[in-house]
Amino acid sequence: MKHPSLYLDWYIHVPQVKYDFRSSGLSCFKHNLLLGEVDLSINYTQGNPEAAQLLAKRYRVKSENIFVLSEGASGQNARVIRCLAEKNVKKNEAVVEYPTYEPLLRQVQENFPIVKRLERKETEAYRLDADRLQKVVSEKTGLLVLTNSHTPSGAVSDRNELREIMTVASEHEFYVLCDEVYAEFNRNAIPTVFSVDPEWGVATTSFTKAYGLGGLRAGIVIAEKEVVDELYVDVLNTVGTSSNIVEIITAKLLTEGAAALERHKQEWTPLKKETEKWLNEKGFEYFPNRVGITYWVKIPVEDTYSWTNRHAIPNYSLATVPGAFFLFKNDYKLTKSSMMRLGLGNINPDGSNLTKALETLREAVDRNS
């Protein structure tokens, strides 16, 4: 791989800490599946029909618009980006929002020789600006990559905002890939980009973040039939077929386990309220997150990357995600940033140590500012 992610490499090498604020997805979900007798010899070349139908119903589309594979949203992003890059080699430019989730940027760099950036400004509440996009794209643009809700800020793009972006995409005939994995925290509040423009909009998502199903790795793409068919052909020519058992479990969870999934998600609501109250009381500047469990927080530290690795982790057994990991342009230069992403996913709601963790965070900030 020519463009590995510094963020992912950092994440997996952080030593075990007592107060872990890195995770953006829920943890601790356990469920008795009661699968019964399952024919484990079956392979499907276009996914498990039952899972596809249930997902189509969830997203109000046809089954032909659903591509499901046991690669999670990240794997789906990588596959979609590569396939769309190969679809029209003359369209060799791509645009990626800034700031963004670094692995998305690296996946685009792997497949497009020219990568431009669409800035989402803090002073504009990180909204998408169609006029700014119009100035960035050209007749060679083949892809725009977004997140909704936005990573790392948590800003939500509504249907009107997305419609303006898709108007530009339609005019210049390029696809818009939108990673919507965090939208599952409140799917009713965030439309899929496919629902805004079914010709040029491609949505990726999964249930890993909102429901604590990181171990399942069921990734979903919502796109026009032609794109879905091309993705299944790509699977056939790479891994052969997808994991039928993963899709069977997905179907079970969407039906018999749906109530348990929702209950588990709601367990983090008190943790969010407590965190927001604490941030306000302590005077921290942060961007409000309507749907997820992360907060984009500014602290009185010049460089949160150095602060995290040299101060918070070794001295306080505490880790947050340094803001620098979301602020790469097209290179690997770590910029100094006072921002950090505070994630509540590893806080166990059944025996919450959130208060102690937050007070430890305050102490780590005060002793270094």
C-alpha positions as CSV (number, residue, x, y, z in Angstrom):
1,M,0.0,0.0,0.0
2,K,1.5,3.3,-1.1
3,H,-0.6,5.5,1.3
4,P,-1.0,3.9,4.7
5,S,-2.8,5.7,7.5
6,L,-0.8,7.3,10.3
7,Y,-3.9,7.5,12.4
8,L,-4.7,3.8,12.2
9,D,-1.1,2.9,12.9
10,W,-1.2,5.2,16.0
11,Y,-4.5,3.9,17.1
12,I,-3.5,0.2,17.3
13,H,-0.2,1.0,19.0
14,V,-1.5,3.0,21.9
15,P,-0.8,1.1,25.1
16,Q,-3.7,0.0,27.2
17,V,-5.0,2.9,29.2
18,K,-7.4,3.3,32.1
19,Y,-9.3,6.2,30.6
20,D,-9.8,5.5,26.9
21,F,-11.6,8.3,25.0
22,R,-10.6,7.2,21.5
23,S,-13.5,5.1,20.4
24,S,-16.2,6.6,18.1
25,G,-18.4,3.5,18.2
26,L,-20.3,1.8,20.9
27,S,-18.8,-1.3,22.7
28,C,-20.1,-4.0,25.0
29,F,-23.0,-5.4,22.8
30,K,-23.8,-9.0,23.5
31,H,-26.7,-10.9,22.1
32,N,-28.0,-14.5,22.0
33,L,-28.4,-15.1,18.3
34,L,-30.3,-18.4,18.4
35,L,-29.5,-19.1,14.7
36,G,-30.9,-22.6,14.7
37,E,-30.0,-24.9,11.8
38,V,-28.0,-23.0,9.1
39,D,-26.8,-24.4,5.8
40,L,-23.2,-23.1,6.0
41,S,-22.3,-24.4,2.5
42,I,-24.5,-21.8,0.7
43,N,-22.7,-19.0,-1.2
44,Y,-24.5,-16.1,-2.8
45,T,-22.9,-14.2,-5.7
46,Q,-25.1,-11.2,-5.1
47,G,-25.6,-11.3,-1.3
48,N,-28.1,-13.0,0.9
49,P,-31.5,-12.1,-0.5
50,E,-33.2,-11.8,2.9
51,A,-30.5,-9.4,4.2
52,A,-30.7,-7.3,1.1
53,Q,-34.5,-7.1,1.3
54,L,-34.4,-6.0,5.0
55,L,-31.7,-3.4,4.3
56,A,-33.7,-2.2,1.3
57,K,-36.7,-1.7,3.5
58,R,-34.7,0.1,6.1
59,Y,-33.3,2.6,3.6
60,R,-36.5,2.8,1.4
61,V,-34.8,1.6,-1.7
62,K,-35.0,-1.5,-4.0
63,S,-33.0,-4.7,-3.2
64,E,-31.1,-4.0,-6.4
65,N,-29.7,-0.9,-4.9
66,I,-28.1,-2.7,-1.9
67,F,-24.6,-4.1,-1.9
68,V,-23.6,-5.9,1.3
69,L,-20.3,-7.5,2.2
70,S,-18.4,-8.5,5.3
71,E,-15.8,-5.7,5.1
72,G,-17.4,-3.0,7.3
73,A,-17.8,0.5,6.0
74,S,-14.1,1.0,5.7
75,G,-13.7,-2.0,3.4
76,Q,-16.7,-0.8,1.4
77,N,-15.2,2.7,1.0
78,A,-11.9,1.2,-0.3
79,R,-13.7,-1.1,-2.8
80,V,-16.1,1.6,-4.0
81,I,-13.3,4.2,-4.5
82,R,-11.2,1.7,-6.5
83,C,-14.1,0.6,-8.6
84,L,-15.2,4.2,-9.4
85,A,-11.7,5.2,-10.2
86,E,-11.5,2.3,-12.7
87,K,-14.9,3.1,-14.2
88,N,-13.6,6.1,-16.1
89,V,-9.8,6.5,-16.2
90,K,-10.1,9.9,-17.9
91,K,-11.7,11.3,-14.8
92,N,-8.5,11.1,-12.8
93,E,-9.2,13.8,-10.2
94,A,-11.0,13.3,-6.9
95,V,-12.0,15.8,-4.2
96,V,-11.9,14.9,-0.5
97,E,-13.5,17.2,2.2
98,Y,-11.1,18.9,4.7
99,P,-10.9,18.1,7.6
100,T,-11.7,14.4,7.2
101,Y,-11.1,10.9,8.5
102,E,-7.6,10.2,7.3
103,P,-8.1,6.7,6.0
104,L,-10.6,8.0,3.5
105,L,-8.0,10.5,2.2
106,R,-5.4,7.7,1.9
107,Q,-7.8,5.4,0.0
108,V,-8.5,8.1,-2.5
109,Q,-4.8,8.8,-2.9
110,E,-4.3,5.1,-3.7
111,N,-6.6,5.3,-6.7
112,F,-6.6,8.9,-8.0
113,P,-3.4,10.6,-9.2
114,I,-4.9,14.1,-8.5
115,V,-6.6,14.8,-5.2
116,K,-8.1,18.2,-4.3
117,R,-9.7,19.3,-1.1
118,L,-13.1,20.9,-0.3
119,E,-12.7,22.9,2.9
120,R,-15.4,22.8,5.6
121,K,-14.7,25.8,7.7
122,E,-15.1,26.0,11.5
123,T,-16.4,29.6,11.2
124,E,-19.2,28.2,9.0
125,A,-20.1,25.4,11.4
126,Y,-18.4,22.9,9.0
127,R,-21.2,23.1,6.5
128,L,-20.8,21.9,2.9
129,D,-20.4,24.9,0.5
130,A,-21.6,24.1,-3.1
131,D,-20.1,27.4,-4.4
132,R,-16.7,26.4,-3.0
133,L,-17.0,23.0,-4.6
134,Q,-17.9,24.5,-7.9
135,K,-14.5,26.3,-7.9
136,V,-12.6,23.1,-7.1
137,V,-14.0,20.6,-9.6
138,S,-13.3,20.3,-13.3
139,E,-14.3,18.1,-16.2
140,K,-11.7,15.6,-15.0
141,T,-13.3,15.2,-11.6
142,G,-14.5,11.6,-11.1
143,L,-15.3,11.5,-7.4
144,L,-16.1,13.6,-4.3
145,V,-15.7,12.0,-0.9
146,L,-17.7,13.2,2.1
147,T,-18.9,12.1,5.5
148,N,-22.3,12.7,7.1
149,S,-22.4,13.3,9.9
150,H,-19.1,15.0,9.3
151,T,-15.9,13.5,10.8
152,P,-14.5,14.9,13.0
153,S,-16.9,17.7,13.9
154,G,-20.2,15.9,13.9
155,A,-21.9,18.5,11.8
156,V,-25.0,17.1,9.9
157,S,-25.7,18.0,6.3
158,D,-29.5,18.1,5.6
159,R,-31.3,17.3,2.4
160,N,-31.1,20.9,1.1
161,E,-27.3,21.1,1.7
162,L,-26.8,17.7,0.0
163,R,-29.0,18.7,-2.9
164,E,-26.8,21.7,-3.7
165,I,-23.8,19.5,-3.7
166,M,-25.4,16.9,-5.9
167,T,-26.5,19.6,-8.4
168,V,-22.8,20.3,-8.9
169,A,-22.0,16.6,-9.2
170,S,-24.7,16.1,-11.8
171,E,-23.6,19.1,-13.8
172,H,-20.0,17.8,-13.9
173,E,-21.0,14.1,-13.9
174,F,-19.0,12.8,-11.0
175,Y,-20.0,10.4,-8.2
176,V,-20.3,11.5,-4.6
177,L,-19.3,8.9,-2.1
178,C,-20.7,9.7,1.4
179,D,-19.6,7.6,4.4
180,E,-22.7,7.6,6.6
181,V,-21.7,5.2,9.3
182,Y,-22.4,7.7,12.1
183,A,-25.8,8.5,10.6
184,E,-27.0,5.2,12.1
185,F,-27.1,6.9,15.5
186,N,-30.1,8.8,14.2
187,R,-31.0,7.6,10.7
188,N,-34.2,9.6,10.5
189,A,-32.3,12.8,10.9
190,I,-29.8,12.2,8.1
191,P,-30.9,11.4,4.5
192,T,-28.8,9.1,2.4
193,V,-26.9,10.8,-0.4
194,F,-28.5,8.2,-2.7
195,S,-32.0,9.4,-1.7
196,V,-31.0,12.9,-2.8
197,D,-29.5,11.8,-6.1
198,P,-29.8,8.1,-7.0
199,E,-27.8,8.5,-10.2
200,W,-24.6,10.1,-8.7
201,G,-25.0,9.5,-5.0
202,V,-23.3,6.5,-3.4
203,A,-23.7,5.9,0.4
204,T,-21.7,3.6,2.6
205,T,-22.6,2.6,6.1
206,S,-22.6,-0.2,8.7
207,F,-23.8,-0.9,12.2
208,T,-20.4,-1.1,13.7
209,K,-20.5,2.4,15.4
210,A,-24.1,3.0,16.4
211,Y,-24.8,-0.5,17.7
212,G,-21.5,-1.9,18.9
213,L,-21.2,-4.5,16.1
214,G,-17.6,-3.9,15.2
215,G,-17.0,-7.7,15.3
216,L,-19.6,-8.3,12.7
217,R,-18.0,-6.3,9.9
218,A,-21.2,-6.1,7.8
219,G,-20.7,-3.2,5.4
220,I,-23.4,-1.7,3.2
221,V,-23.4,0.3,-0.1
222,I,-26.5,2.0,-1.4
223,A,-26.2,2.9,-5.1
224,E,-27.7,2.7,-8.5
225,K,-28.1,-0.9,-9.9
226,E,-25.2,-0.5,-12.4
227,V,-22.8,0.3,-9.6
228,V,-24.1,-2.4,-7.3
229,D,-23.7,-5.0,-10.1
230,E,-20.2,-3.8,-10.8
231,L,-19.3,-4.2,-7.1
232,Y,-20.6,-7.8,-7.0
233,V,-18.5,-8.6,-10.1
234,D,-15.5,-7.1,-8.4
235,V,-16.1,-9.3,-5.4
236,L,-16.5,-12.4,-7.6
237,N,-13.1,-11.6,-9.1
238,T,-11.3,-10.9,-5.8
239,V,-12.6,-12.8,-2.8
240,G,-15.1,-14.9,-4.6
241,T,-18.3,-14.5,-2.5
242,S,-19.1,-12.6,0.6
243,S,-19.7,-14.2,4.1
244,N,-23.2,-15.7,4.1
245,I,-23.1,-16.2,7.8
246,V,-22.5,-12.5,8.4
247,E,-25.5,-11.6,6.3
248,I,-27.6,-14.2,8.1
249,I,-26.7,-12.6,11.4
250,T,-27.3,-9.2,10.0
251,A,-30.8,-10.3,9.0
252,K,-31.4,-11.8,12.5
253,L,-30.3,-8.6,14.2
254,L,-32.5,-6.4,12.0
255,T,-35.6,-8.4,12.9
256,E,-35.4,-10.3,16.2
257,G,-32.6,-8.3,17.6
258,A,-33.8,-4.8,16.5
259,A,-35.2,-3.8,19.9
260,A,-32.0,-5.0,21.7
261,L,-29.9,-2.9,19.3
262,E,-31.9,0.2,20.0
263,R,-31.9,-0.3,23.7
264,H,-28.1,-0.7,23.7
265,K,-27.7,2.5,21.7
266,Q,-29.9,4.5,24.1
267,E,-27.7,3.5,27.0
268,W,-25.2,6.1,25.9
269,T,-27.7,9.0,26.0
270,P,-27.0,9.7,29.7
271,L,-23.3,9.6,29.1
272,K,-23.6,12.2,26.3
273,K,-25.7,14.5,28.6
274,E,-23.1,14.2,31.4
275,T,-20.2,14.9,29.0
276,E,-21.9,17.9,27.5
277,K,-22.8,19.3,31.0
278,W,-19.2,18.8,32.1
279,L,-17.7,20.4,29.0
280,N,-20.0,23.4,29.5
281,E,-19.3,23.7,33.2
282,K,-15.5,23.6,32.7
283,G,-15.6,26.1,29.9
284,F,-14.3,23.9,27.0
285,E,-15.1,25.0,23.5
286,Y,-16.6,22.1,21.5
287,F,-18.8,21.5,18.5
288,P,-22.2,20.0,19.5
289,N,-22.8,16.5,18.1
290,R,-26.5,15.8,17.5
291,V,-26.2,12.2,16.5
292,G,-22.9,10.5,17.5
293,I,-20.9,9.9,20.7
294,T,-17.8,12.0,19.8
295,Y,-17.0,15.6,20.5
296,W,-14.6,17.9,18.6
297,V,-13.0,19.8,21.5
298,K,-10.6,22.6,21.8
299,I,-8.2,22.6,24.8
300,P,-5.6,25.1,26.0
301,V,-2.8,23.0,24.5
302,E,-0.8,24.0,21.5
303,D,-0.2,20.5,20.1
304,T,-2.6,17.8,21.2
305,Y,-0.6,15.1,19.4
306,S,2.5,15.7,21.6
307,W,0.3,16.3,24.6
308,T,-1.5,13.0,24.2
309,N,1.6,10.8,23.6
310,R,4.1,12.5,25.9
311,H,1.8,13.7,28.7
312,A,-1.7,12.2,28.9
313,I,-0.9,8.6,28.1
314,P,2.2,8.1,30.2
315,N,1.3,10.3,33.1
316,Y,-2.5,9.9,33.4
317,S,-3.2,6.6,31.5
318,L,-5.6,8.6,29.4
319,A,-6.0,8.8,25.6
320,T,-8.0,11.0,23.3
321,V,-7.6,11.3,19.5
322,P,-5.3,14.2,18.5
323,G,-6.9,16.6,16.1
324,A,-3.9,16.5,13.8
325,F,-5.0,13.2,12.5
326,F,-8.0,14.8,10.8
327,L,-6.0,17.8,9.4
328,F,-3.7,16.3,6.8
329,K,-3.7,18.1,3.5
330,N,-2.4,15.6,0.9
331,D,0.9,14.8,2.7
332,Y,1.9,13.2,6.0
333,K,2.9,16.4,7.8
334,L,1.5,16.5,11.3
335,T,0.2,20.0,12.0
336,K,0.0,21.4,15.5
337,S,-3.6,21.5,16.6
338,S,-5.3,22.4,19.9
339,M,-8.3,20.2,18.8
340,M,-9.0,16.7,20.0
341,R,-11.7,14.2,19.4
342,L,-13.3,12.9,22.6
343,G,-15.1,9.6,22.1
344,L,-17.4,7.8,24.6
345,G,-17.5,4.4,22.9
346,N,-15.2,2.6,25.4
347,I,-17.1,4.0,28.4
348,N,-19.1,1.1,29.8
349,P,-22.6,2.4,30.6
350,D,-23.3,-0.4,33.1
351,G,-20.4,0.6,35.4
352,S,-19.6,4.0,34.1
353,N,-16.4,5.6,35.3
354,L,-17.1,8.6,33.1
355,T,-17.0,11.2,36.0
356,K,-13.6,10.0,37.1
357,A,-12.3,9.9,33.5
358,L,-13.5,13.4,32.8
359,E,-11.9,14.8,35.9
360,T,-8.7,13.0,35.0
361,L,-8.9,14.7,31.6
362,R,-9.3,18.1,33.3
363,E,-6.3,17.4,35.5
364,A,-4.2,16.4,32.5
365,V,-5.1,19.6,30.7
366,D,-4.6,21.9,33.7
367,R,-1.2,20.4,34.6
368,N,0.1,21.0,31.1
369,S,-1.5,24.4,30.2
